[in-house]
Amino acid sequence: MKKRTLFLIGLSMLLFSACTPDDSVITVMIHPEITGCSDFGVRHCMQIKYEEDATEWELFPHPIEGFDFEPGYDYVLDVRVTVTNTAPKYELVKIITKTLH
């Protein structure tokens, strides 16, 4: 539970400090397998990290518009994050790499 809270606080800080009022583009790495994440109120989550040398994957319960996840592939994506009044919106800008794991 603590990890989830820290993740949400960190993500919020990242989004609000790094974003202009419109949007910003971030690079994320996507783990090749989906995992359960009922703590977020959804059945399955992608696992992401923002730095290649990060040792732990973070649960990511949000859809990325325009991105069709295929299990078994490592992805590096550029994602546009748009901050709205209700929740951030994530949209695929480009797939940088898609590698069979």
Secondary structure, 3 states (H helix, E strand, C coil): CHHHHHHHHHHHHHHHHHCCCCEEEEEEEECCCCEECHHHCCCEEEEEECCCCCCCCEEECCCCECCCCCCCEEEEEEEEEECCCCCCEEEEEEEEEEEEC
